[in-house]
Amino acid sequence: MSATAENMRQAPPAETGIAAWLDVNVRLWRMASFAVAGVVAAPILVIALAWLTPAGDVWRHLVHTVLGELLRHTAVLMLGVGVGVFVLGAGLAWLIAMCEFPGRRFFDWALMLPLAMPAYVLAFVAVALLDFSGPVQGAWRALFGRAAWFPPIRSAGGVIGVMVLAFYPYVYMLARAAFLAHGRRMLETGRVCGLTPWAAFARVALPMGARHWSPVWRWR
């Protein structure tokens, strides 16, 4: 009797419902996962295989026509978006983590909301609002005349601005966590060593916080 009771205590409880169905259909779930992954990876595989097809005449045409301009635009976008995301994300994170002002608790979470909007959706909204026929430019011309200048949204600066607003929350969240964990202590250490507030931020807090969000600092 005691042995039977001991076996009952050691035996795991039988799973029922959805848990039992999932255990029985492990192989089915695995096959479905591979099928979905194959569908998602198909366009990438097609592009990768296209590099194996020799097309020297096409590449020569691109080099002589648009390749240089495309590379220049790519470099401008990379530099502009990188600098803008770093400045906006780290700056807002420092203000939220280290300063007290009306509405700080609201902006603490509201600054993460751009993550809910894809960059292409934000681009459509920006063009609809800021283009020549949009309401913002219409009100601008009504106030300052039809010849009043307005920065064009369909430009490198407009693209950089939209992408910065779409991607800065990634840096903001990591920098905010870093500053909340170490910001005040690092700032106080810098002040004790005789640094001004701005110098302590630039020379102590910012490099230490960059280890949390910058891949360059992570590999150092």
GINOR-V210143 format. One line per field, one symbol per residue. phi: phi as a letter, one per 20 degrees, with the letter a starting at -180 (. if undefined). A space follows every 50 residues. Layout:
BEGIN
phi->???
END
This chain:
BEGIN
phi->.ffffffffeffffecmfffffffdfffffffffffffffegffffffff feefbffffffffedcffffffffffffffffffffffffffffffeddd bgnffffgdffefgffdfffffffffffedfgefffffffffednfefec fffebffffffffffedfgffgffffffffecfffffffffffnefgfff ffdcfffffffecdffffee
END
